[in-house]
Amino acid sequence: MSPDLAARMGLEPGTRAVIVNADDFGMCRAANRAVADLLLAGHVDSATVMVPCAWAPDALAFAAAHPQLDVGVHLVLTSEWTRYRWRPLTGTGTSLVDAAGFFPVDVATVERAARAEDVAAELAAQLDAALAAGVDVTHLDNHMGSVYGLETGRTFLPQVFELAARHGLPFRLPRTIEGMGLPDALQPVLDEATAAADALGVVLPDRLWTHPFALAGAGTPEEEDYADVKAGFLDLLRRVPAGVTEIYLHPMLDDDELGDVVDHSAAKRGFENRLLRDPDVAAVIASEGLVRVGWRDLRAVQRGERADAAAVR
C-alpha cells in the first residue's frame, strides 16, 4: 500500500475507497453512448479516452463540455481488433506500427519492436491532443497493459512516469498484485516500478481490480449469463479491502455497431453497461461502506492542491 494515500486524501483509517473507471471511451460510438450516460448519472467515477480512435473527438468534446467529470487518457500502443483498427498520432514512419501501418494487435510485438523514443513521443502526443481539445485530464492509464512489460519484461514505464510527472497526473499502476490473479514473482518487479513512480512524485492507487474480460464458456451451452456476471461482480465489491482500489470495466452498448467492431465479448460489454446501472450494485457499495472517490482526488494529492477532504461521491 502507498505511504498513507488514503490519509493524504483526507479519508479515515481503514476506509475502503473505490474508483469505478470506464475504459475505452472514444473507441467507438457504442462506447461513447454508454460511458457518457454512466458518467453523467454518477454510475462511474471516471473514464479514460483512447485518443487515436475514430470516435475520440466525440468523447473529448464531451469531456471538455463537462469539466466537472473525471476523464483521463487511456494511453494506446495496440490495436487489437480485426475489422476496426487505429494508427499512431505520430504517423506510420516509426517503430510503433505493423506492416499495414496500424498499431500492433498484441502487446508482445510492442515490447519487442517499439523504440523507447517513439513510445515517449506517441504517448505525449496522445495526452497533448486531449489537452488541446480542452479536457481537464485527471489521470493516465494504459490500454491492454502495453507499457508494463508483462509479456517480455521490457517496460515503457519510465516514459510514462516522466510524462505523468511533467503534467502532474496520477497513473494506473497498482502497488500490489493482490486480487489480480498474477504470479507472486511479479511483486518484486512491481515494487521496483512503484519505487520509481514514488521518486518522481507520481501518485498511484493501492490496487487495481477487474473481472474477466470475456464471458466464461463463451459460445457453449455453459456460457455465463447476466446473473452470473452480476454475482461475480458483487462478490468482487464485497472483497475490496482498505485503501484505494480502482475497479475498471468496459461498458458499451451491445448494438450492431459494436458487433461489427469487435471480434468477441460484445455481450460482456453490454452486460457491464447494464451492471453499472443495476441498483443492486449501488446497494452493495452502500451496505459494504465503500467510499467512492475519483482520480481528481489523487491528482489533487499529487499537485498539492489540498491537504484533505477527498470528495465522497
N, C-alpha and C positions, 0 to 999 in steps of 0.2 A: 504494500500500500504506500501511497505517496506520503511525504512528510506532512501530515495533518492537512491534506487537501480539504476535507470536509470542514475542518475548523477554520481554514483560511477563507472558506465560502460563508462562514457565519452559521454553520449547522451545528446542532447539538451532538455531543459524543454519542456514538452508536447509531447515528442516523443512517438509514438505508435509502440512499438517494439514487434515483434513476433518471437517465436521459433516454427518451424513446426517439430514435432517429430514423427517418425515411431516406434510404439510399436511392440513387439512380434518378433523382429529379432531373428532368431535362432529357432523359434518354429517348422518350417518345411521348406522343400525346396521351396515351393511356396512363403513363406515369404522372404526367403533369396534372391531369384532371383529378386523379386520386390524391396526390400529395398536396396540391393546393387546398383542396377541401379539408383534408386532415389537419393541415397547419392552421387554417382559419378557425376550425372548430375546436382547436386545442387538443386533439386526439394524439398528436405527436408533438414533441418539444422542439424538433429541429429537422432539417433536411439538408442534403448536400447535392449540388448540381454537377452533372457530367458536362463540363463546358464544351468539349469538342463535338457533342452530339447535335443532331439536326434540330431537336426541339429545345435546346438550351436557351436560345434567345427568348422564347416564351417564358421559360422558368426564371431567367434572370430579370426579365421585365416585371414579372410578378413579385419577385423578391425586392426589387428596387421600389416598387409601389407599396410594399408592406414592410418598412424597415424595422417595425417592432418584432417581426418574426425572426427566429434564429435560422439562418441559411448559410451554409458553408460551401466549400468546393471539394468535390469528390475527385481527387487527382487521378487522371486516367493515363495508362500506358498500354492498355489492352483493348481489343475489340473482338468479343467472343462469339458473336452470332454469325450464321452462315449467309443470310439474305440481307441483313442490315448491318452496315459497318461504318466506322468513322476514322478520320485521319488526324495526325498531329496538327496543332495550330502553327507550329514552326515549319511546316512544309514536309515534303516527302524526300528531300535530299539528305536525310540523316540516318542514323542507325536505329531509329525507332519504328521503322516500317517493314512490312513483309514484301514479297515480290509483287503484290498487287497495289502497293502504296498505302495500305492501311496499317494501323497498329496490329501487332501480332495477336493471334487468337488465344495464346496461352502465356502464363507467367514465366515458365521456364525459358522460353525464347527471349523474352525481355531481359531476364537476368543474364543470359549468355551473350546476347548480341548488343545491347544498348551501351553506348558510351556515356560515362557519367556527366560529361559536359552537355550532351544532348538532353539527358534527363533533366538536368537543372534548368536548362533554357525552356524546355517544354512545360514543366510544372510552373515555372514563373509566368509563362505566357498565359496559362490557364487561369491562374489567380489574377493576373493583371486584367484579363478580359472581363472577369466578374466585377472587379473594382471599377473598371471603366464603364460598365453597364449601370453603375450606381448602387451596387449591392453593398450593404454594410456587412461584409463577410465576418462570420463569427468563429469559424474553425476550419480545419483541414482534415480530410481523411482520404482513403485510398481505395480505388476500385480493384477488386479481385486480389488485394494484397500484393500488388506487383512491386512494391518498394521494400518489402520486409525481408527478402532473402530466404523465404521458406522452401523454395524448390532446389536451389543450388548452393545457398549460403552467401551468394553475392547480393549485398544490400545497397539500396539507394537512400537509406535513412539519413546519412549526413547531408545530402542535398535537400531533403525535406526539412530537417531540423534548421538548416540555415535559412530557408525560406520562411518557416514559421517564426523563427526568432526575429528576423528582419521586419516582419509585419505584425509582430505581437499577437500571434494566433496559436491557440492550443491545437494539439494533434491527437488523432485517434491511435494511440498505442497503449495497450494495457500493461500494467505493472506486474501482473501475474497471469499465468495460463490457467488458473483455477476456473473450472466450469467451461473450458473451451475444447476439451477433448484432445489436447495436443500432448506429445510426449514430454515427460518430465525433463528430458535432456535439453529442451529448449529454454527452460527457465534461466540458466546462467547466461545464455545468449541474450535473452530479453533483459536481464539485469544490466548487462553491458550497454545495451541500447538505451534503456531508461536513464542510466547514469549520464550518457552523452546528452540526452534531452535536458536533464536537470542542469547540466553545466552551462547550457545556453539559455536557461530560464523558460523553456517550453513546457507548458503545463499539460499533463497527461491525466486521463481518468485512471481509476484504480483497476477496473476490469472491463472487458468487452464481451458481451454475450449476444447470441442469436439462437435461432433454432435451425434445423436442416434446411438447405436451400431448396431442395426438391421434395416432392411428395414421396413418402415411403411407399414402396410397392407400385410405383407409377406404371400404368399400362397393364396391370394384372388385376385379377378379381380382388386382391387384398389391398388395392390402393386406398390409402387413408382418405377419409372424408373431412369435412369441415369440423365436425365434432371431435375427431381425433387430433387435428391440428390445434384446435382451441384448448383441449385438455392438456396437451403438451406445453402450450404457451402459459397457461395458468399455473402449471407446476413450476415452470421456469421463474415466473414472478414470485412465487412463494419461497423460492430458494435464494433470492437475492440477499446477500449479506450486507453488513455495514460497510460504508464507504460510498464511492461514486461509481456506478455501473452504467455504461452505455449499452442499451439494447437496440440493435439495429435490425430493421426489416426492409422489405422491398415492395411496398404496396402499390398496386396498379389496377386499372380496370381490366378485367378479363374479357376483352371485347375482340372484334375481328382484327383490329389493328395489331393488338398485342400478339394474337395468334400468328399473324404474318411476320412479325418482327423476331420473335424468339423461337428457338429450336425445341425448347422444353420448358416446363414449370410455369406456364401461363396460369394454370388453375391455382397453383400455390400463391402466385402474386395476387390473384383475385381474393383468395382466402385471407391473405394478410390485410388487404384493404378492408374486408368485412370484419376481421378480427379487431382491428384498431378502433372500430366504431361500436363494438359489441359492449353493451352495458355491463356484462359480466366481467369484462376485463377491467373496466373502471371500478367495479365493486371490489375486486380482489386487490387492486392497488390501494384502495381506501382501507379495506379491512386489514391488510398487512402493514399499514402505516408507512408505505413507501412515499418518499418525498420527491415530487417531480421538480427537476431543475433543468437548466438549459446550458448550452455551450457558451452563451453570452456570459454566464456566471463564471465559467472557467477563464474566459477571455479577460474578464474584469480582474480576476486574481493575477493573471499574467501581466497585465498592464498596470497593476497597482491602482486601479481606478476607485476601489473601495475596499475597506478592510473587513467588512462583514455583510450580513443581511442578504444572502442569496435569495433571489425571488422564488417563492414557492408557487408552483403552478396550481 
